[in-house]
Amino acid sequence: IAQFVWADAEWQSSNPSFAFEHWRAGGAFTFFINAANRARIAERWTDAALLARIAVGIAPDAMRAEAHYVLADALAGLSANDSEALRELERAIELTRDPELLSTILSRKGELLAAQGNHPAALELFDQAMQIAPLDARPRTDYARTLLQFQPEARDRAAELLQQSIALAPWYSLAYVTLAET
């Protein structure tokens, strides 16, 4: 607890490097990454970005990819920070050694590129994510959604991908919604 108090004092005094040292010594990474995820889920993007930035600052090397991913997602939620979000996703891609996390990062990057209208690059990322984590419904669903935006005549292929997503993860509601829209 003393490390947290000391870190907070350093943070309030605009000494982030010392604050990170104390939080790191106090094992605060899990606290900050969980708080950032809760804020992200609640769509409190500013809070999520701040908490994730702190997590990035104190993250042990093995956890740094997750921290960059959460920061990127929070920045994307702020809408005006897509280029910074893409940079954070690139950092996360470079750092991760976990195939499931890599699939998630690639899918999120593809979602941002699709939102920017870069459909071919997005589809390529979704395809990479599907190959890395073949049981993950997210990249299949994202691929189908982007395919429908980019090539509306590819309804059959999109519907096939969505049905695969539902078979893999019956709880993944976005696949049902997209299939119904299709």
N, C-alpha and C positions, 0 to 999 in steps of 0.2 A: 504494500500500500504506500509505503514511503516513496518508492520509485515513481508511482503514479502521481503523487502530490508534487514531488520535485519536478517531474516532467511537465505537469500542468503549469507550474510556476515559470519554468523555462519557456514554455510555449507562449504564455501570456506576456513574457518579456521579449518576445520576438527572437528567441534563440532556438530555432527548430532543430538544429543539429544536436544540441545538448538535450533537448526534449526527447528526440528519437533515441538517443543513447539510454536515457533513463527508462523510457517505455520498453525498449528492447531488453534491458536488464530486468525489468519487472514482468517480462513475458506477456506484453500487452497486445501482441499481434492478433491473437484470436479475438480479443475483446473488440478491437477496431474493425477487423474484417467482418465480424458478425454484425456489429452496429451499422457498418456501411451497407451490408446486404439487407438488413431490416429497413433502412432508409430507402434503399433502391426499390425494394418490393412495394413500399408505401408511396413510391414516386415522389419522394422528397429529395429531388436531384441535387440541390445545393448541399444539403447535409451529407448525402451519400458521397458526393465528390470530395468534400473536405475530409470525411472519415477515411475514405479510400486513399487519399493523398497521404494521410498520416500512416495508414497501413503500409503503403509503398515505402515510406521513409524508415519504418522500423522492421520491415519484413526480413526474416531470415532468407537466405538465397533460395532455399527449397520452396518457399511460399511466395516468392516475388511474382511469379507468373499470374497466380490467382489475384493478387493485389492489383496488378496492372489491368487485368480483365475487368475487375469490379470498377476500377476507376474509369476505364473506357466506357463501360455501360452507363455509368452515372453521367459522364460528359455527354454521351449521345442523348441521354434523357434531357439534358439542358438545351438540346437542339442547335444552339449556335456554335457548338464545339465539335463538329463532326471531324474536322481535320486533326484536332488534338486527340479525339477518341480513336481515330485510325492509327495515329502514332503509338498510342498506348497499346492497342491491339497488336501492332507489330512487335512491340517490346515483349508482350506476353507470349507471342508465337515463338520468338527467339529463346525465351527462357524456359518454356514448358517442356517437360519430359513425359507428361501424362497424356496418353492418346485421347482419353475421354475429354479432358480439358482442352486439348488442341482442337478437337472436333467442335466444341462449343465456341471457342475463340474464332475459328474459321467461319462458323455459321454467323456469328455476330458481325464479323467484318463483312461478310456477304450481304447481310441485311442492310448495313449502312451503305454499301455500294449500290445495292438495288434501289434504296431510297433516293440516292443521288442520280439514278438513271443509268448507271453503269451495269446493265444487265448481263452482258457477256462475262465480265470479271466476277460478278456475283455468282452466276451459275457455275463457273469454274471452281470457286471456293466451296460451294455447296457440294459439288461432285467430290472434291478432295475430302471434305468432312465425312461424306457417306462412305468413302473407301476406308478412312481411318477408323470410324465407329459405325459399322454396318447396322447395328441394332438401335441407333439413335434416330428418333423420329423427326427431330428438329430440322436437320439439313434436308431431308426428303420433303418435308412440308414447305420449307423455305424455297427449295428448288421449284416445287410445283407452283407456289404463289408467284415467284418471279417469272417462271415460264409463261404463266397466264398473262402477265403484264407485257412481256416481251414478244411472245408469239401466241396470241389468243387462239389461233387455229390448232394449237397443241393440247386441246382439252383432254383428249384421250390419254395422252402420256401423263398429264398432270393428275388426272383422276386415278390412274394406275399408281402413281407415286403416293397419293394421298391414302389410297386403300392400303398400301404397304405400311404407311405410317400408323394407321389405325390398328393394323394387325400387330405391329411391333409394340405399340404403346397405346392401348385402348383409352388411357386416361388423358392423352394429349389432345385437348379440346380444339386447338387451332386447326388441326387436321380435319376434324368434323365440320367446323365452320367453313373452311376453305372448300371442302368437298360439296357442301350444301350450296355455296355460292357458285361453284362450277356447274 
